[in-house]
Amino acid sequence: MAISTLKKPRKTCDDKNCPFHGTLPVRGRSLEGVVVSTKMNKTVIVRCDFLKYVPKFKRYERRRSHIPVHRSPCLQVAENDRVRISECRPISKTVSFVVVEKVEGEKVGSEG
C-alpha cells in the first residue's frame, strides 16, 4: 500500500519518523489490528489476529500477535481503536512498523 493512496492527517507534526511529515519510507507488509496499549511515548502495541492452518486436523486455528508500532503525534490513537499499520525500516530494537491511518468504524470492546 503506497503512502500516497492514504489521506493525510489534518494535524501536522515535526516528527522525523512520521510517514506523512517526516522522512520515513513505508514499504513491505500492511496489516490491520486493534490498539491494546498506549502507555509508551510515541509507541503503541497493536494486536493482529490471523488464521493458521493445522494440517493434522484439516482446519484453521485463530492466533494473535502483539506488534510494537510507532505512532507519530499527528495521529490521535486511543486504546481499542482499529488501525492500519505498515512496515518500515527498523526505528528501534523492536519497532519496525508505523501507524498510517485510523480505520473508521466501531471501537472494539475489550474481551474478558
C-alpha positions as CSV (number, residue, x, y, z in Angstrom):
1,M,0.0,0.0,0.0
2,A,1.5,3.3,-1.1
3,I,1.5,6.2,1.3
4,S,0.2,8.4,-1.5
5,T,-3.1,6.5,-1.5
6,L,-3.8,7.3,2.2
7,K,-5.4,10.6,3.3
8,K,-3.0,12.9,5.2
9,P,-4.0,13.8,8.8
10,R,-5.2,17.3,9.4
11,K,-2.7,17.9,12.2
12,T,0.9,18.5,11.4
13,C,3.9,17.3,13.3
14,D,7.7,17.7,13.3
15,D,8.5,14.0,13.9
16,K,11.2,12.8,11.6
17,N,9.8,9.3,11.8
18,C,6.3,10.4,10.5
19,P,5.4,8.8,7.2
20,F,3.5,11.9,6.2
21,H,5.5,14.9,7.5
22,G,8.9,13.2,8.1
23,T,11.4,11.2,6.0
24,L,10.3,7.7,7.0
25,P,9.7,5.5,3.9
26,V,7.0,2.9,4.1
27,R,7.4,-0.5,2.4
28,G,6.6,-4.2,2.7
29,R,3.6,-5.6,4.7
30,S,0.5,-3.7,5.6
31,L,-1.7,-5.1,8.5
32,E,-4.8,-4.1,10.4
33,G,-5.2,-4.6,14.1
34,V,-6.5,-3.2,17.4
35,V,-4.6,-0.9,19.7
36,V,-4.0,-2.7,23.1
37,S,-1.7,-0.4,24.9
38,T,-0.7,3.3,24.6
39,K,1.5,3.6,27.7
40,M,4.8,4.2,25.9
41,N,6.0,7.5,24.4
42,K,5.2,7.6,20.6
43,T,4.8,3.8,20.6
44,V,1.6,1.7,20.8
45,I,1.0,-2.1,21.0
46,V,-1.3,-3.4,18.2
47,R,-2.9,-6.9,18.4
48,C,-3.2,-8.5,15.0
49,D,-5.4,-11.6,14.6
50,F,-4.7,-14.2,11.9
51,L,-5.6,-17.8,11.0
52,K,-3.0,-20.7,11.0
53,Y,-3.8,-23.9,9.1
54,V,-3.3,-27.1,11.0
55,P,-2.8,-30.0,8.5
56,K,-3.3,-32.8,11.0
57,F,-6.9,-31.7,11.7
58,K,-7.5,-30.0,8.3
59,R,-8.8,-26.8,9.8
60,Y,-7.7,-23.4,10.9
61,E,-7.0,-22.0,14.4
62,R,-7.1,-18.4,15.5
63,R,-3.9,-16.8,16.6
64,R,-2.8,-13.3,17.6
65,S,0.4,-11.4,17.8
66,H,1.3,-8.2,19.6
67,I,3.3,-5.8,17.5
68,P,5.0,-2.6,18.8
69,V,4.2,0.2,16.4
70,H,5.5,3.8,16.1
71,R,2.7,6.4,16.4
72,S,3.5,9.9,15.2
73,P,2.0,12.9,17.1
74,C,-0.2,13.9,14.2
75,L,-2.4,10.8,14.6
76,Q,-4.6,10.6,17.6
77,V,-5.0,6.9,18.5
78,A,-6.5,5.5,21.7
79,E,-6.9,2.0,23.1
80,N,-9.5,-0.2,21.4
81,D,-9.1,1.8,18.1
82,R,-8.8,-0.2,14.9
83,V,-5.7,1.0,13.0
84,R,-3.8,0.1,9.8
85,I,-0.1,-0.3,10.1
86,S,2.7,-0.6,7.6
87,E,6.2,-1.9,7.7
88,C,9.1,0.5,7.6
89,R,12.8,0.4,8.4
90,P,13.7,-0.5,12.0
91,I,13.2,2.5,14.2
92,S,14.4,0.8,17.4
93,K,15.2,-2.7,18.6
94,T,11.6,-3.9,18.5
95,V,9.8,-1.3,16.4
96,S,9.6,-1.9,12.6
97,F,6.0,-0.8,11.9
98,V,4.3,2.6,11.8
99,V,0.6,3.6,12.2
100,V,-0.6,5.0,8.8
101,E,-4.3,5.5,9.5
102,K,-7.1,5.0,11.9
103,V,-9.8,2.8,10.4
104,E,-13.2,4.4,10.8
105,G,-15.9,2.3,12.4
106,E,-16.9,0.9,15.7
107,K,-14.4,0.7,18.6
108,V,-13.6,-2.8,19.5
109,G,-14.7,-3.8,23.0
110,S,-12.3,-5.4,25.5
111,E,-12.5,-9.2,25.9
112,G,-12.7,-10.7,29.3
